[in-house]
Amino acid sequence: MHTIVCALFIMKKRELLKRLKKYGWWKYDDGANHEIWTNGEQKLPIPRHAEVNEITAKSILKTAKSNLGRK
C-alpha cells in the first residue's frame, strides 16, 4: 500500500489583498463569509480567513490579473 502526501501551501490574506490592490481592485462590500472586491466592472468574493489556500489564491489572482481595474 502506498501513501500519497500532498502539501497544500497557504497564502496570507494580507498578501493576497496587497496583490489585488496592485492590480487595481478595491474592497466593495462585506458579505457574511466573504469580502467582495471589485475592479469597477467585475466582483470577486474573497474568503474572510486569515490564510487562503493556494488553489483559491491562485484562482483569485489569475482572475484579477486578467481583469485589471481602473486607476
Wavefront OBJ file of the C-alpha trace (Angstrom):
o trace
v 0.000 0.000 0.000
v 1.302 3.426 -0.937
v 0.520 6.644 0.840
v 0.460 9.858 -1.130
v 1.139 13.028 0.801
v 0.021 16.291 -0.707
v 1.318 19.518 0.758
v -1.100 22.402 0.421
v 0.512 25.803 0.571
v -1.146 28.775 2.182
v -1.103 32.468 1.307
v -1.642 35.090 3.969
v -4.760 37.134 3.302
v -2.859 40.406 3.658
v -0.502 39.314 0.836
v -3.484 38.407 -1.356
v -5.135 41.798 -0.714
v -1.861 43.609 -1.391
v -1.668 41.956 -4.813
v -5.315 42.706 -5.568
v -4.700 46.398 -4.835
v -1.656 46.295 -7.122
v -3.939 45.115 -9.944
v -6.355 47.995 -9.312
v -9.016 46.159 -7.286
v -10.638 47.590 -4.136
v -13.000 46.416 -1.402
v -16.609 46.906 -2.470
v -18.722 45.299 0.247
v -18.784 42.853 3.150
v -20.717 39.608 2.923
v -21.387 37.087 5.670
v -18.422 34.824 4.911
v -16.597 36.805 2.226
v -15.453 40.300 1.364
v -16.485 41.469 -2.087
v -13.752 43.145 -4.146
v -14.257 44.907 -7.480
v -12.338 46.432 -10.347
v -15.251 48.664 -11.317
v -16.726 46.079 -13.695
v -16.414 42.675 -12.053
v -16.716 41.444 -8.476
v -14.717 38.754 -6.669
v -15.552 37.084 -3.346
v -12.524 36.874 -1.034
v -12.714 34.490 1.962
v -12.540 36.071 5.422
v -9.913 33.577 6.627
v -6.512 34.893 7.756
v -4.940 32.339 5.411
v -6.214 31.328 1.977
v -5.260 28.005 0.407
v -3.003 28.113 -2.626
v -5.543 26.903 -5.176
v -8.108 29.539 -4.180
v -5.492 32.316 -4.033
v -4.094 31.452 -7.477
v -7.568 31.411 -8.975
v -8.427 34.820 -7.469
v -5.147 36.358 -8.624
v -5.485 34.886 -12.117
v -8.918 36.487 -12.484
v -7.720 39.800 -11.031
v -4.627 39.947 -13.220
v -6.587 39.256 -16.407
v -9.153 41.965 -15.490
v -7.111 44.926 -14.297
v -9.009 47.663 -12.516
v -9.341 51.313 -13.361
v -6.658 53.518 -11.861
l 1 2 3 4 5 6 7 8 9 10 11 12 13 14 15 16 17 18 19 20 21 22 23 24 25 26 27 28 29 30 31 32 33 34 35 36 37 38 39 40 41 42 43 44 45 46 47 48 49 50 51 52 53 54 55 56 57 58 59 60 61 62 63 64 65 66 67 68 69 70 71
